[in-house]
Structure formats: structure tokens, C-alpha cells
């Protein structure tokens, strides 16, 4: 029915799983240098452009920081961008084709529930926004008005977990709507053309759609538990084989997050995000960053820890995963703590209580 626009996903080449250290002379020992570091990003720019936005790993990528860090070792840095978002990244993880990934919360729980061995490293995507938009011609004015309507939801991505929470806030579930699974560009087009009634969006309204659509709900700073969270993970196999490399990646990422947190670099940060093809004014309207330190924080503060536990429980409650996920011991705090200490940034970023709004001293 719909003229769907398809992004081109990054090419994934499956490779053999890294085996435990010391099994044979040809297998990597714990302090060996990796020949390659493969990074999967659960996002791609317009037309499949190999750039991401709304995070600080985009700074690492655009500035070539990992290439500089590991170039002297002869380690190749491979970047893979997935328009299919979290589910596509999980498929690559299952095929042992990635060593680090940046992705949102729900796909992480899906992977863990299916037994994929990953380790949480640091937050990178603190309180990512969610929007609900309708046509300006629509009579829908609030979330309750979505009942019985045809609504787009990019299922299987981190957006879906926020969708179910937002619907629950007005005593609705996905079963109360006619849900259609569409990527966000296609969904926006479908609303404009009157083929569906509304859509959930993580990217906000493209400029060409803003004059034809309106936002009826926005999850942001005022309701942080409804926002999306994203982070960087590594595989257990890579962490076991190359702990020094993980620590060095952490150092590079924390320096990039610090750079992005400085007000004098705000324009440059948006310019990096703009490499994705999305106009800078649109990106500024989407993220509405008023506190750079809050947005760029890599910390597992009480809010992020509580949100992780809530998300794992909600993913099971809403039927998004079939097996409950235990988040205990999932985070490897060592690389982040070491990078913060080495950079003198241990107390740089603010921390928030479990509610996400109370700033801790």
C-alpha cells in the first residue's frame, strides 16, 4: 500500500568468533592487540549515509579518534551503520560480526534475553526524545485520541519500549491501536498522505513535514522515564581477549563526550550530526539540548541504573521479550571508571536520582 523508502544498511561480513585466551598459539591472548575493531551503529543517515547523530560516538567517528589511537598498532577500525537499527545490529552480533555496538535499550534486552554475551560499558544517548505526530488536519489532540486509530511504530527498536510506556500513561496498549510497522521516514509520508492517522517518532518532524503535521506529545526533560536511552556495549569475547583495547576505546569515547559537552563546541557538534543528511535546524529542534553535561553524560548514575531495571522489567511485561532479563553484573564499570580517572573527569558530569529530575549534589 505504501511507497516505502528504504535505507541502505551497512555491509556486514560475518567472521569467526573470538575464542578464549591461551587455547592455542594462534588464538589471541589477553594483552594482544586486535587486528581490527568492528563497530556497529544502530542508525544511518538519510539515504544510508554512514553517519549517526544524537550521541557522542558520532564525534569519535567523524574526528577519526579511534583511527588515531590504534593506527600505530596497525589495528583497522571498521564502522558499520544500520538503517535497520537495533534488530539489524543484533543480527550482526549473533553472527560474531561486531566487537562494539551503539544502540538503544530495547534491542539490548532482546539480545540479552536470547543469550548473546554483551557487556554494558557507558551511556551514550541520555534521555533521547520521543514524539507523537499527526496531520494538521487531524482531529486527534492528545494520546487518548489514538485509541482505535492506525498508528505507525518502528517495532523492535528502542522506540517501541517508549511507545508502550507512553500508551500505558493513558491506559492504552498497542492492542488498542491499529499498529503498523514502518520506519520513520515512511511513517511521516504516510501521515501526510492520509494513509495512517499518527506516528511515533524519535527523529522529530523533517522540515518538509513540519508545515503539514503537528506534535501532540513529546517525551523529554519533563518525563525522562518515557525517553529512550542508548549506550555502548562490547562482546564478552572481545572484552576477554582484549581488555587493554576496551580501556583505550573508553578513553577515546570519554574524551569525545567531554569535547561535546563544552558550549564552545556546540555548533561543531551539530555540524557533525548534520553529516547524516538531516538539516542542522531540524536536529536542534529535535534534541532541544539545554544542558550539555546532562545530555553527554556517560555515567551510570542512579537514574540510568533505575531506568535499566525498569526497562528490563517493562520489556517483559509488555511482551517485547519472552525471557526475563537479569541486569545484575551486566555493566562492566572498569573501563569507564578508568577512563574518567585518567582524564580527570570523575566528578565532571552531574548525577541524577532515580526519578531522573532530582539533581544530586
C-alpha positions in Angstrom: 0.0 0.0 0.0 2.8 2.4 0.9 5.6 3.6 -1.2 8.3 2.8 1.3 11.7 4.4 1.2 14.4 2.0 2.1 17.7 3.0 3.6 20.9 1.1 2.6 22.2 -0.7 5.6 26.0 -1.1 6.3 27.6 -4.2 4.9 28.1 -6.9 7.5 30.7 -9.5 7.0 30.4 -12.4 9.4 33.7 -13.6 10.9 34.8 -16.3 13.3 34.0 -15.9 16.9 37.0 -14.8 19.1 37.8 -17.8 21.3 39.1 -17.7 24.9 42.7 -16.9 25.5 45.5 -19.5 25.6 43.7 -22.3 23.8 46.4 -22.4 21.2 49.4 -20.3 20.0 47.3 -18.9 17.1 44.5 -17.6 19.4 44.6 -14.1 20.9 46.0 -13.8 24.4 44.5 -11.2 26.8 47.1 -8.5 26.1 47.4 -9.0 22.3 46.5 -6.1 20.0 43.4 -6.8 17.8 43.9 -6.8 14.1 40.6 -5.0 13.7 37.9 -3.3 15.8 34.4 -3.6 14.3 31.8 -1.1 15.5 28.1 -1.3 14.8 25.9 1.8 14.9 22.1 1.2 15.1 21.5 4.2 12.9 22.2 5.6 9.5 21.8 8.9 7.9 19.5 9.8 5.0 19.9 7.5 2.1 22.1 5.2 4.2 24.8 7.8 4.8 27.5 6.4 7.1 26.9 8.9 9.9 24.9 9.0 13.1 23.6 11.7 15.4 22.1 12.3 18.8 25.2 10.7 20.5 28.9 11.3 21.1 30.2 8.2 19.3 29.5 10.3 16.2 32.2 12.6 17.3 34.6 9.7 17.7 33.8 8.6 14.2 33.8 12.0 12.5 37.1 13.0 14.1 38.8 9.7 13.4 39.8 9.4 17.0 39.9 5.6 17.2 42.0 5.5 14.0 44.5 7.9 15.6 44.6 5.9 18.8 45.0 2.5 17.2 46.8 3.4 13.9 50.2 2.9 15.4 49.3 -0.7 16.3 48.1 -1.5 12.8 44.6 -2.1 14.1 41.9 -1.4 11.4 38.8 0.4 12.6 35.6 -0.7 10.8 32.4 1.3 11.1 29.1 -0.3 10.1 25.9 1.8 10.1 22.5 0.0 10.1 19.3 1.7 8.9 17.5 -1.4 10.3 18.6 0.0 13.8 18.8 -2.3 16.8 17.4 -5.5 15.2 20.0 -5.4 12.4 22.8 -4.8 14.9 21.6 -7.8 16.9 21.7 -10.0 13.8 25.3 -8.9 13.2 26.2 -9.6 16.9 24.6 -13.1 16.6 26.9 -13.7 13.6 30.0 -12.6 15.5 30.5 -9.7 13.1 30.9 -6.9 15.6 33.0 -6.1 18.6 31.3 -2.9 19.9 27.8 -1.6 19.3 25.9 1.6 19.9 22.2 1.0 20.2 19.1 1.8 22.2 17.7 0.0 25.2 15.1 -2.5 23.9 17.3 -4.2 21.3 19.9 -4.7 24.1 17.4 -6.6 26.2 16.3 -8.6 23.2 19.8 -9.7 22.6 20.5 -10.5 26.2 17.2 -12.4 26.5 18.4 -14.6 23.6 21.7 -15.4 25.3 24.0 -13.0 23.4 27.1 -12.3 25.5 27.4 -8.5 25.8 28.8 -6.1 28.4 27.4 -2.6 29.0 30.2 -0.1 29.0 28.9 3.5 29.2 25.8 5.6 28.4 25.8 7.5 25.1 22.3 8.8 24.4 20.9 10.2 27.6 17.1 10.8 27.5 16.7 10.6 23.8 13.3 12.2 22.8 10.1 10.6 21.5 7.4 12.4 19.6 3.8 11.6 18.6 2.7 13.5 15.5 -0.5 13.7 13.4 -1.6 15.6 10.4 -2.6 19.2 11.0 -6.0 18.2 9.5 -6.4 15.5 12.2 -9.0 15.8 15.0 -6.6 14.0 17.4 -5.4 16.3 20.0 -3.9 14.0 22.7 -2.7 10.5 23.4 -6.2 9.2 24.4 -7.3 10.2 20.9 -5.1 7.5 19.4 -7.5 4.7 20.5 -8.7 2.7 17.6 -6.5 4.7 15.2 -3.9 3.5 12.7 -0.6 4.4 14.1 3.0 3.8 13.0 5.6 2.3 15.3 9.1 1.2 14.3 8.8 -2.1 16.1 11.8 -3.9 17.6 13.7 -0.7 18.0 14.2 1.3 21.3 11.3 3.4 20.2 8.9 0.6 20.8 9.6 0.4 24.6 8.9 4.1 24.9 5.8 3.7 22.9 4.3 1.1 25.2 5.2 3.2 28.3 3.6 6.3 26.8 0.4 4.4 25.9 0.3 3.0 29.4 0.2 6.5 30.8 -3.3 6.9 29.3 -4.3 3.3 30.0 -3.8 2.1 26.4 -1.8 -0.7 24.9 -0.7 -1.5 21.4 -3.8 -3.7 21.1 -6.0 -0.7 21.5 -4.5 0.8 18.3 -4.1 -0.4 14.8 -0.3 -0.6 14.8 1.6 -0.6 11.6 5.4 -1.3 11.5 7.1 1.5 9.5 10.4 3.3 9.5 10.1 6.9 10.5 10.6 8.5 7.1 7.9 6.2 5.5 5.6 6.8 8.5 5.9 10.6 8.2 5.0 10.3 4.5 2.0 8.0 5.3 0.6 10.5 7.8 0.9 13.4 5.3 -0.8 11.3 2.6 -3.6 10.4 5.0 -2.8 6.7 4.8 -2.4 6.4 8.6 -3.6 8.6 11.5 -0.5 9.2 13.6 3.1 8.1 14.1 5.6 7.8 16.9 8.9 9.4 16.1 12.4 9.5 17.5 13.7 11.9 14.9 11.0 14.6 15.1 9.4 16.2 12.1 11.5 16.7 8.9 11.4 20.3 7.7 9.2 19.5 4.7 6.7 17.8 7.0 6.6 20.4 9.8 4.1 22.6 7.9 1.7 19.6 7.4 2.0 17.9 10.7 1.9 18.7 14.4 3.2 17.2 17.6 0.7 16.1 20.2 3.1 14.6 22.6 6.8 15.0 23.4 8.8 12.9 25.9 11.8 14.9 27.0 13.3 16.5 30.1 10.0 16.7 31.9 9.2 13.0 31.7 12.6 11.3 31.4 11.3 7.8 32.2 9.4 7.8 28.8 12.5 8.7 26.8 14.9 6.4 25.1 18.3 5.5 26.5 21.3 4.3 24.4 24.7 3.0 25.4 27.8 1.4 24.1 28.4 -2.3 24.6 31.1 -4.8 23.8 31.0 -8.5 23.4 32.2 -10.8 26.1 34.6 -12.5 23.6 36.3 -9.2 22.7 36.5 -8.0 26.3 38.1 -11.2 27.4 40.6 -11.2 24.6 41.5 -7.5 24.5 40.9 -5.7 27.8 43.5 -3.1 27.1 41.8 -2.3 23.8 38.5 -1.9 25.6 40.1 0.5 28.0 41.6 2.6 25.2 38.3 2.8 23.4 36.8 4.0 26.7 39.4 6.7 26.9 38.7 7.9 23.4 35.0 7.9 23.9 35.1 9.8 27.2 37.4 12.5 25.7 34.9 12.9 22.9 32.0 13.2 25.3 33.9 15.9 27.2 34.5 17.7 24.0 30.8 17.5 23.0 29.8 18.9 26.5 31.7 22.2 26.0 29.4 25.0 25.0 32.1 26.4 22.6 31.8 23.1 20.6 28.0 23.1 20.3 28.0 24.3 16.7 30.7 21.9 15.7 28.7 19.0 17.3 25.6 19.9 15.3 27.7 20.1 12.2 29.0 16.6 12.8 25.4 15.4 13.3 24.5 17.2 10.1 26.7 14.9 8.1 23.9 12.4 8.4 21.9 14.5 5.9 19.4 15.8 8.4 19.4 19.6 8.4 21.0 21.2 11.5 17.9 23.3 12.3 15.9 20.1 12.4 18.4 18.4 14.7 18.4 21.4 17.0 14.6 21.3 17.2 14.6 17.5 17.8 17.1 17.4 20.7 16.4 20.8 22.3 19.6 20.4 24.4 19.5 22.8 27.3 22.0 21.0 29.5 25.0 19.7 27.5 26.5 18.0 30.6 23.3 16.1 31.2 23.0 15.1 27.5 26.6 14.0 27.1 27.0 12.2 30.4 28.4 8.6 30.1 27.6 7.9 33.7 25.6 5.0 35.1 24.0 7.3 37.7 21.0 6.3 39.9 18.6 7.4 37.1 20.3 5.2 34.4 20.6 2.3 36.8 17.0 2.5 37.7 15.9 3.0 34.1 17.8 -0.1 33.1 16.0 -2.2 35.7 12.6 -0.6 34.7 13.3 -1.2 31.0 14.2 -4.8 31.5 11.0 -5.4 33.6 8.8 -3.4 31.1 10.2 -5.2 28.1 9.0 -8.5 29.6 5.7 -7.0 30.9 4.8 -5.6 27.5 5.7 -8.9 25.8 8.6 -7.4 23.9 10.9 -10.2 25.2 10.0 -13.7 26.1 12.6 -14.4 28.7 13.2 -12.0 31.7 16.5 -10.2 31.7 18.7 -10.0 34.7 20.6 -6.7 34.6 22.8 -7.7 37.6 26.5 -7.7 36.7 25.7 -6.7 33.1 27.7 -3.4 33.4 31.5 -3.6 33.3 32.3 -0.4 35.3 36.1 -0.8 35.0 36.8 0.7 31.5 34.6 3.8 32.2 35.9 4.4 35.7 39.5 4.0 34.5 38.9 6.5 31.6 37.2 9.0 33.9 40.1 8.9 36.3 42.8 9.1 33.6 41.1 12.1 32.1 40.4 13.9 35.4 36.7 13.7 34.7 35.5 11.5 37.6 33.4 14.3 39.0 32.7 16.3 35.9 29.2 15.1 34.8 26.1 15.6 37.0 24.3 12.7 38.5 20.5 12.3 39.0 18.3 10.4 41.3 16.2 7.5 40.1 13.4 9.9 39.1 15.7 11.5 36.5 14.8 15.0 37.6 16.4 15.4 41.0 20.0 16.5 40.6 22.3 15.0 43.2 25.0 17.1 44.9 
